[in-house]
Amino acid sequence: MKLQNPQTQEKMTALLEQFNNQKETLIMIDRELAALCMQQAKNNATIAAVKSEYEQEAATIKAKFEQGHELALDDYTLIQKAKAELKARLDFFTATGEELEEKIYQKSEQVFTAKAQLLATRKHLIFSYGEALANEFIKQHIEQITLFRSLIVNGIEYDPITEKDGKDVFNEMLIKKLSGFDNSLPDEFKLPMLNLQQDWKPKTPTQKHADSFKPQSDKGFKRLLNSF
């Protein structure tokens, strides 16, 4: 949108550049969040696959026992090894999931903050653009606006029942006529689609403060290493 006043146009261009820079930053952080969520989904699928592999191995040995009613040492050793390996792999992938969970929360907070900053910038931007366009429109059509306003204002007498005069009627008429216009914004002012859920909210300072007093247990790889 081009404005006629060069100084106003310069201010709007600077605001739009700030908005676009913040939008690019938000998109970049949100993509990082999406990558972490994909890692989490892959890790969860791996955990499910490991459990399924163990269950199949155990089912095979159990079926063999039920057929012969004997349990060979090799089979028993095999299932014990599989059980130990399963626990080790599950511990590792569970710890990986805990690490990812914390990373996803931290990245979600970053996306949430960046989005809030972008919304604040956009609010200022679109209002400033709208006000500038309205000022230019009024300046270009000042005579016509003055004429129809004075006609309406002077054509209405004060009503003691409604306590409205010509100015009130004019303002209501203006609001009514403008309310039918499309409210959609130009594409350059629209927000990007995000991977962060729209209703996601970070912990409040009060919640974080309360969490700091709760017993803290090790998580992720630290928990895994401390279990040695």
Phi and psi in degrees as a GROMACS rama.xvg file:
@    title "Ramachandran Plot"
@    xaxis  label "Phi"
@    yaxis  label "Psi"
@TYPE xy
-99.876  129.97  LYS-2
-103.804  151.295  LEU-3
-78.9103  -33.4765  GLN-4
-78.2393  116.95  ASN-5
-60.8458  -40.2609  PRO-6
-65.8558  -43.525  GLN-7
-65.4162  -39.7747  THR-8
-62.4339  -38.9226  GLN-9
-63.2974  -41.8382  GLU-10
-64.715  -42.7525  LYS-11
-67.6913  -36.7084  MET-12
-63.9189  -40.508  THR-13
-65.3701  -41.1423  ALA-14
-64.073  -41.9883  LEU-15
-66.0241  -37.6687  LEU-16
-64.6941  -41.384  GLU-17
-62.1242  -42.6204  GLN-18
-61.2624  -45.421  PHE-19
-67.1272  -37.4081  ASN-20
-65.3681  -43.0532  ASN-21
-66.459  -35.2348  GLN-22
-65.2357  -42.8653  LYS-23
-63.0662  -40.788  GLU-24
-62.6  -43.3581  THR-25
-62.0054  -44.7343  LEU-26
-61.7654  -41.6937  ILE-27
-63.3702  -46.8992  MET-28
-65.1041  -39.1283  ILE-29
-66.262  -34.6439  ASP-30
-65.9548  -36.9758  ARG-31
-64.1068  -38.0666  GLU-32
-63.6776  -42.8224  LEU-33
-61.8845  -38.8354  ALA-34
-64.7332  -40.5743  ALA-35
-65.0197  -40.328  LEU-36
-64.7983  -35.8008  CYS-37
-66.5276  -40.1462  MET-38
-61.8855  -40.6391  GLN-39
-64.2028  -42.9384  GLN-40
-63.2978  -40.6272  ALA-41
-66.1687  -39.7999  LYS-42
-65.5541  -41.4273  ASN-43
-63.4718  -37.684  ASN-44
-67.2852  -36.59  ALA-45
-65.105  -43.1036  THR-46
-58.8581  -44.9998  ILE-47
-63.1197  -38.1911  ALA-48
-68.0932  -40.0043  ALA-49
-63.4963  -44.7983  VAL-50
-61.8866  -42.3606  LYS-51
-64.6209  -39.1526  SER-52
-62.4336  -43.1957  GLU-53
-66.1918  -43.9349  TYR-54
-61.4634  -38.9833  GLU-55
-66.5986  -41.6535  GLN-56
-63.523  -44.6445  GLU-57
-65.0841  -39.325  ALA-58
-64.5775  -37.6245  ALA-59
-63.9758  -45.9387  THR-60
-66.7799  -39.1328  ILE-61
-64.6109  -41.1733  LYS-62
-64.6232  -38.1957  ALA-63
-64.3477  -39.7073  LYS-64
-66.2212  -41.5217  PHE-65
-65.6933  -28.2994  GLU-66
-75.1964  -44.9439  GLN-67
-102.231  -9.07123  GLY-68
56.2545  26.47  HIS-69
-133.835  147.999  GLU-70
-119.554  110.971  LEU-71
-74.8382  151.534  ALA-72
-60.6378  -39.1636  LEU-73
-62.9404  -40.7903  ASP-74
-67.0573  -42.1402  ASP-75
-65.0778  -42.8827  TYR-76
-62.255  -40.2762  THR-77
-62.0287  -44.9702  LEU-78
-69.8855  -33.9404  ILE-79
-67.929  -39.5233  GLN-80
-64.8941  -42.2218  LYS-81
-64.2676  -37.7047  ALA-82
-65.5372  -43.2886  LYS-83
-66.0312  -41.6604  ALA-84
-66.0851  -39.3463  GLU-85
-60.0486  -46.5244  LEU-86
-61.1126  -43.2779  LYS-87
-63.3841  -44.1838  ALA-88
-68.4607  -40.8885  ARG-89
-64.6814  -40.4715  LEU-90
-59.8045  -43.9451  ASP-91
-64.6073  -48.8606  PHE-92
-71.5458  -30.0113  PHE-93
-66.0086  -42.6082  THR-94
-63.6554  -39.2613  ALA-95
-60.8283  -41.5272  THR-96
-62.9624  -39.1615  GLY-97
-65.9382  -39.5278  GLU-98
-62.4876  -43.9788  GLU-99
-66.6041  -37.8743  LEU-100
-59.3102  -43.3345  GLU-101
-67.9431  -41.984  GLU-102
-63.0456  -39.858  LYS-103
-65.9134  -39.7924  ILE-104
-63.5373  -47.4233  TYR-105
-61.2324  -41.8557  GLN-106
-69.7805  -34.988  LYS-107
-64.0275  -38.2185  SER-108
-61.8809  -41.4241  GLU-109
-63.1928  -43.1872  GLN-110
-63.6187  -43.6882  VAL-111
-59.9504  -45.9188  PHE-112
-65.4318  -44.5412  THR-113
-63.4076  -37.6169  ALA-114
-66.2147  -42.1087  LYS-115
-62.4936  -40.1821  ALA-116
-65.6947  -40.9222  GLN-117
-65.1937  -41.1281  LEU-118
-62.8076  -40.2377  LEU-119
-65.8366  -41.9469  ALA-120
-65.4398  -42.0846  THR-121
-65.1204  -40.6914  ARG-122
-58.3952  -45.7952  LYS-123
-65.8385  -40.7871  HIS-124
-63.385  -51.9881  LEU-125
-69.9434  -33.3662  ILE-126
-67.1578  -43.2963  PHE-127
-63.1464  -42.5052  SER-128
-63.3894  -45.116  TYR-129
-62.0599  -43.4503  GLY-130
-64.1279  -40.8316  GLU-131
-65.324  -41.8197  ALA-132
-65.0792  -40.2532  LEU-133
-64.2196  -42.8457  ALA-134
-61.4883  -41.9944  ASN-135
-67.3981  -39.8888  GLU-136
-62.9153  -44.5855  PHE-137
-63.2562  -41.536  ILE-138
-63.6701  -39.0615  LYS-139
-72.931  -27.8699  GLN-140
-121.687  31.196  HIS-141
-58.7335  -38.573  ILE-142
-67.7497  -45.7828  GLU-143
-65.0271  -42.6945  GLN-144
-63.9096  -44.0609  ILE-145
-60.3476  -40.7479  THR-146
-66.2019  -53.8917  LEU-147
-69.7543  -28.538  PHE-148
-68.1361  -44.9131  ARG-149
-65.7733  -34.7692  SER-150
-63.5844  -45.4475  LEU-151
-70.6993  -46.0523  ILE-152
-60.7526  -43.4814  VAL-153
-81.7304  -12.5824  ASN-154
-87.0856  -1.5595  GLY-155
-122.432  127.962  ILE-156
-91.0132  157.407  GLU-157
-62.9676  131.643  TYR-158
-105.171  110.626  ASP-159
-66.2402  -22.4485  PRO-160
-75.8885  -50.0668  ILE-161
-86.5175  -13.8904  THR-162
58.4957  37.0356  GLU-163
-119.688  144.597  LYS-164
-119.766  -166.51  ASP-165
-61.7571  -35.1962  GLY-166
-66.0202  -40.7463  LYS-167
-63.1007  -44.8078  ASP-168
-62.9956  -41.4354  VAL-169
-62.2364  -46.0975  PHE-170
-62.7771  -41.6085  ASN-171
-66.9346  -39.9601  GLU-172
-63.3434  -41.3761  MET-173
-64.1611  -44.4092  LEU-174
-62.0771  -43.2345  ILE-175
-64.1106  -43.094  LYS-176
-69.7093  -35.885  LYS-177
-80.404  -20.4159  LEU-178
-66.79  -19.7063  SER-179
-83.1134  -5.07615  GLY-180
-78.2318  156.007  PHE-181
-67.7584  134.835  ASP-182
-99.8351  2.23986  ASN-183
-67.1847  147.46  SER-184
-94.2462  153.553  LEU-185
-60.317  154.423  PRO-186
-57.7211  -32.6379  ASP-187
-66.0676  -16.6038  GLU-188
-102.602  -0.854198  PHE-189
-79.4376  153.876  LYS-190
-87.5307  149.691  LEU-191
-74.8214  155.315  PRO-192
-73.2748  135.601  MET-193
-117.975  154.872  LEU-194
-81.107  -24.5683  ASN-195
-66.1144  130.997  LEU-196
-60.8046  139.841  GLN-197
-61.3824  -32.1072  GLN-198
-94.5594  7.95874  ASP-199
-68.6152  136.795  TRP-200
-136.126  141.147  LYS-201
-75.8594  168.372  PRO-202
-65.7344  142.697  LYS-203
-76.8076  160.378  THR-204
-54.2204  -35.9945  PRO-205
-64.5019  -42.8851  THR-206
-65.2124  -40.4241  GLN-207
-65.4591  -39.4416  LYS-208
-64.1587  -42.0542  HIS-209
-65.6455  -37.8488  ALA-210
-64.6438  -30.6428  ASP-211
-66.6323  -19.0748  SER-212
-95.0739  -7.0691  PHE-213
-80.8272  150.714  LYS-214
-58.4591  127.97  PRO-215
-98.0917  118.64  GLN-216
-102.703  147.949  SER-217
-64.8521  145.472  ASP-218
-134.333  163.344  LYS-219
67.7689  -145.79  GLY-220
-67.5761  -27.8873  PHE-221
-62.9606  -43.2467  LYS-222
-62.8615  -39.5639  ARG-223
-65.8624  -44.1036  LEU-224
-68.1695  -37.944  LEU-225
-69.6988  -16.5873  ASN-226
-83.1609  -7.27954  SER-227
